[in-house]
Amino acid sequence: MSQNIYDTPEFFTNYSQLRRSREGLAGAVEWPRLQSLLPDLTGARVVDLGCGMGWYCRWMAEHGAASVRGIDLSQNMLDRAREMDAAGGIVGITYERADLDDADAQRQLFPETESGVVDVVFSSLAVHYLTSLPQLVAHIHRVLKPGGAFVFSAEHPIFTAPSAPGMVEIPLPKRPGEETLRRVWPLNDYQKEGLRVTNWLADGVRKYHRTATSYVNILLDAGFELTGFNEWYPTKDELEANPDWLVDHPNETIKPTFLLIRGTKKTSK
């Protein structure tokens, strides 16, 4: 069973104070590029895996989706999503609590009788918590219509690989006889996939590290075509338009932070 860290009081309190929790999509720096991977949602049947507080569900409902189904393990997240929907007068979204990493839950969420019925499956920053991602992606491929899209983001493998992620300052030669400190992101055990336990907003947060190659191959093995791939870090234009990013996200100029991917289910010839 997945770790339900979002339902622990300390973690949920700290998570609720993040900018992306307070401001929604406006506080999610990767959203413009992730949004660009989404197809036209007019009349679409959409599933959001790891829907959290429902920010993406509401955006999809407001941008033409015929139905939106949000799924999350955290009761705190689902309660907050329903509260925000009610406050904003948003209708057409259904929420379910389920463990995306559980084989029985996966079969119940995507039964064999429902194949080729969904237009878009979306997931924001949830798949790096899952050990059974290949099995889940196989179910996703089956329920999508031909030409349907699976669009997701994950913490970049450069971020999930280190056992103790964080910037350090090390001396690097500047010119003969002189040294200067430079901020770097130490990378170790990138090729060793598996469980990582880190401290982020609370102690003992469990994530599953995969290489970028593995994410791509999981899609290809399930039968998807890779139709979108982006290693997110802020561009020069984005930094000029959002100078506060350098304050809120000082490390993003040194390393990629998110992996953004779209897989498309092949259409029959």
C-alpha positions as CSV (number, residue, x, y, z in Angstrom):
1,M,0.0,0.0,0.0
2,S,1.2,3.5,-0.7
3,Q,2.3,5.8,2.0
4,N,-0.6,8.2,2.8
5,I,1.7,11.0,3.9
6,Y,-0.8,13.7,2.9
7,D,-3.2,12.6,5.6
8,T,-0.7,13.2,8.4
9,P,-1.4,16.5,10.2
10,E,2.2,17.8,10.0
11,F,2.7,17.1,6.3
12,F,-0.7,18.3,5.2
13,T,-0.4,21.6,7.2
14,N,3.1,22.2,5.6
15,Y,1.9,21.2,2.1
16,S,-1.1,23.6,2.4
17,Q,1.3,26.5,2.9
18,L,3.1,25.9,-0.3
19,R,2.5,28.5,-3.0
20,R,1.1,25.9,-5.4
21,S,-1.4,24.8,-2.7
22,R,-2.4,28.4,-2.0
23,E,-2.5,29.7,-5.6
24,G,-3.2,26.6,-7.5
25,L,-2.1,26.5,-11.2
26,A,-0.8,30.1,-10.9
27,G,1.7,28.8,-8.3
28,A,2.7,25.7,-10.4
29,V,5.7,26.9,-12.3
30,E,5.7,23.9,-14.7
31,W,2.0,24.2,-15.6
32,P,2.3,26.3,-18.8
33,R,4.5,23.6,-20.4
34,L,2.5,20.8,-19.0
35,Q,-0.7,22.4,-20.2
36,S,0.8,22.6,-23.8
37,L,0.9,18.8,-23.8
38,L,-2.8,18.5,-23.3
39,P,-5.1,18.0,-26.3
40,D,-8.3,19.9,-26.9
41,L,-10.6,18.9,-24.0
42,T,-13.9,19.8,-25.7
43,G,-16.4,17.0,-24.8
44,A,-13.6,14.9,-23.4
45,R,-13.9,12.3,-20.7
46,V,-10.9,12.9,-18.4
47,V,-9.4,11.0,-15.4
48,D,-6.9,12.8,-13.1
49,L,-4.7,10.4,-11.1
50,G,-3.5,11.9,-7.8
51,C,-5.8,14.8,-8.2
52,G,-4.9,16.4,-4.9
53,M,-6.9,19.5,-4.2
54,G,-8.6,19.4,-7.6
55,W,-6.9,22.3,-9.2
56,Y,-6.4,20.5,-12.5
57,C,-9.8,18.9,-12.4
58,R,-11.4,22.3,-12.1
59,W,-9.4,23.7,-15.0
60,M,-10.3,20.8,-17.2
61,A,-14.0,21.1,-16.3
62,E,-13.8,24.8,-17.1
63,H,-12.1,24.1,-20.4
64,G,-14.7,21.9,-22.0
65,A,-14.3,18.4,-20.5
66,A,-17.6,16.6,-20.5
67,S,-16.7,14.7,-17.4
68,V,-13.8,14.8,-15.0
69,R,-12.9,12.0,-12.5
70,G,-10.4,12.8,-9.8
71,I,-8.7,10.0,-7.9
72,D,-6.5,10.4,-4.8
73,L,-5.4,8.4,-1.7
74,S,-5.6,11.3,0.6
75,Q,-9.0,12.1,2.3
76,N,-7.6,15.5,3.3
77,M,-7.0,16.3,-0.4
78,L,-10.4,15.1,-1.6
79,D,-12.2,17.0,1.2
80,R,-10.4,20.2,0.2
81,A,-11.1,19.6,-3.5
82,R,-14.8,19.2,-2.8
83,E,-14.9,22.3,-0.6
84,M,-13.2,24.4,-3.4
85,D,-15.6,23.0,-6.0
86,A,-18.6,24.0,-3.9
87,A,-17.1,27.5,-3.2
88,G,-16.5,28.1,-6.9
89,G,-19.8,26.6,-8.2
90,I,-17.9,23.9,-10.2
91,V,-20.0,20.9,-11.2
92,G,-19.3,17.8,-13.3
93,I,-16.3,16.5,-11.2
94,T,-16.5,13.3,-9.3
95,Y,-13.9,12.3,-6.7
96,E,-12.8,8.9,-5.5
97,R,-10.4,7.6,-2.9
98,A,-8.2,4.8,-4.0
99,D,-4.6,3.6,-3.8
100,L,-3.1,3.8,-7.3
101,D,-0.3,1.5,-6.3
102,D,-2.6,-1.4,-5.3
103,A,-3.3,-4.0,-8.0
104,D,-6.9,-4.7,-6.9
105,A,-7.6,-0.9,-6.8
106,Q,-6.2,-0.5,-10.3
107,R,-8.5,-3.2,-11.6
108,Q,-11.5,-1.7,-9.9
109,L,-10.7,1.8,-11.2
110,F,-10.2,0.6,-14.7
111,P,-12.3,-2.6,-15.1
112,E,-11.8,-4.9,-18.1
113,T,-15.3,-4.0,-19.3
114,E,-14.2,-0.4,-19.8
115,S,-11.8,-0.3,-22.7
116,G,-11.4,2.5,-25.1
117,V,-13.7,4.9,-23.3
118,V,-11.5,7.7,-21.9
119,D,-10.0,10.6,-23.9
120,V,-7.3,11.9,-21.5
121,V,-5.6,10.5,-18.4
122,F,-3.7,13.1,-16.5
123,S,-1.4,13.0,-13.5
124,S,0.6,15.7,-11.8
125,L,3.5,14.8,-9.6
126,A,2.1,11.5,-8.4
127,V,3.7,8.7,-10.4
128,H,7.1,9.0,-8.5
129,Y,5.3,7.6,-5.5
130,L,4.3,4.4,-7.2
131,T,6.1,1.1,-7.3
132,S,3.6,-0.6,-9.7
133,L,3.6,2.1,-12.3
134,P,4.1,-0.3,-15.3
135,Q,0.9,-2.2,-14.3
136,L,-1.0,1.1,-13.9
137,V,0.2,2.4,-17.3
138,A,-1.0,-0.8,-18.9
139,H,-4.5,-0.2,-17.5
140,I,-4.4,3.4,-18.6
141,H,-3.5,2.4,-22.2
142,R,-6.4,-0.1,-22.3
143,V,-9.1,2.4,-21.1
144,L,-7.9,5.2,-23.5
145,K,-9.5,5.6,-26.9
146,P,-7.3,5.3,-29.9
147,G,-5.6,8.7,-30.2
148,G,-6.2,9.3,-26.5
149,A,-3.4,10.8,-24.4
150,F,-1.7,10.1,-21.1
151,V,-0.1,13.3,-19.9
152,F,1.9,13.3,-16.7
153,S,4.6,15.1,-14.7
154,A,7.0,13.6,-12.2
155,E,9.8,14.8,-10.1
156,H,12.9,14.7,-12.4
157,P,15.0,11.6,-11.8
158,I,18.0,13.9,-11.1
159,F,16.0,15.1,-8.1
160,T,14.8,11.6,-6.9
161,A,18.1,9.8,-7.4
162,P,20.2,11.2,-4.5
163,S,19.7,9.6,-1.1
164,A,20.0,13.1,0.5
165,P,18.9,15.6,-2.2
166,G,20.1,19.2,-1.8
167,M,22.5,21.8,-3.1
168,V,26.0,22.0,-1.8
169,E,28.8,24.5,-2.2
170,I,32.1,23.1,-3.3
171,P,35.4,24.9,-4.2
172,L,36.2,24.8,-7.9
173,P,39.2,26.4,-9.6
174,K,38.6,29.8,-11.0
175,R,42.1,30.7,-12.2
176,P,45.5,29.4,-11.3
177,G,46.1,29.9,-7.6
178,E,42.5,30.9,-6.8
179,E,39.4,29.1,-5.8
180,T,35.7,30.0,-5.7
181,L,32.7,28.3,-4.2
182,R,30.1,27.0,-6.7
183,R,26.6,25.7,-6.0
184,V,26.1,22.2,-7.4
185,W,23.6,19.4,-7.2
186,P,25.4,16.2,-6.2
187,L,24.1,13.2,-8.1
188,N,24.6,9.7,-6.9
189,D,23.0,6.3,-7.5
190,Y,21.1,7.6,-10.6
191,Q,21.2,4.1,-12.2
192,K,20.0,2.3,-9.1
193,E,16.2,2.4,-9.2
194,G,14.1,1.9,-6.2
195,L,12.8,3.3,-2.9
196,R,14.1,6.6,-1.6
197,V,13.2,7.9,1.8
198,T,13.8,11.7,2.2
199,N,12.7,14.5,4.4
200,W,10.4,17.0,2.6
201,L,7.9,18.9,4.7
202,A,8.0,16.0,7.1
203,D,10.4,13.2,7.9
204,G,10.3,9.8,6.2
205,V,8.7,10.6,2.8
206,R,8.9,7.6,0.5
207,K,9.3,8.0,-3.2
208,Y,10.3,5.6,-6.0
209,H,13.2,6.6,-8.2
210,R,13.3,5.7,-11.9
211,T,15.6,6.8,-14.6
212,A,14.2,8.9,-17.5
213,T,14.8,5.9,-19.7
214,S,12.5,3.8,-17.5
215,Y,9.7,6.3,-17.7
216,V,9.9,6.3,-21.5
217,N,10.2,2.5,-21.8
218,I,7.2,2.0,-19.5
219,L,5.1,3.9,-21.9
220,L,6.5,2.2,-25.0
221,D,6.1,-1.3,-23.5
222,A,2.4,-0.5,-22.8
223,G,1.9,0.4,-26.5
224,F,2.1,4.2,-26.3
225,E,3.8,6.5,-28.7
226,L,6.0,9.1,-27.1
227,T,4.5,12.4,-28.4
228,G,5.8,14.9,-25.8
229,F,8.9,15.1,-23.5
230,N,10.2,18.0,-21.5
231,E,12.8,18.3,-18.8
232,W,11.5,21.4,-17.1
233,Y,13.7,24.2,-15.9
234,P,13.0,27.9,-16.2
235,T,14.0,29.5,-19.5
236,K,15.6,33.0,-19.7
237,D,12.3,34.4,-20.9
238,E,10.4,32.8,-18.0
239,L,12.8,34.2,-15.5
240,E,12.5,37.7,-16.9
241,A,8.7,37.4,-16.8
242,N,8.7,35.9,-13.3
243,P,11.6,37.4,-11.3
244,D,10.2,36.0,-8.1
245,W,11.1,32.5,-9.3
246,L,14.7,33.2,-8.5
247,V,13.7,33.8,-4.9
248,D,11.1,31.0,-4.5
249,H,13.0,28.4,-6.7
250,P,16.7,29.2,-6.6
251,N,17.8,25.7,-7.5
252,E,15.8,25.4,-10.7
253,T,18.4,27.3,-12.7
254,I,21.0,24.7,-12.0
255,K,19.1,21.4,-12.6
256,P,15.9,20.3,-14.2
257,T,13.1,19.9,-11.7
258,F,10.3,18.1,-13.4
259,L,9.8,15.5,-16.1
260,L,6.8,16.3,-18.4
261,I,5.7,13.5,-20.7
262,R,2.8,12.7,-23.1
263,G,2.1,9.3,-24.4
264,T,-0.5,8.8,-27.2
265,K,-2.4,5.6,-27.8
266,K,-1.8,4.6,-31.4
267,T,-4.7,4.7,-33.8
268,S,-5.3,1.6,-35.9
269,K,-4.4,1.8,-39.5
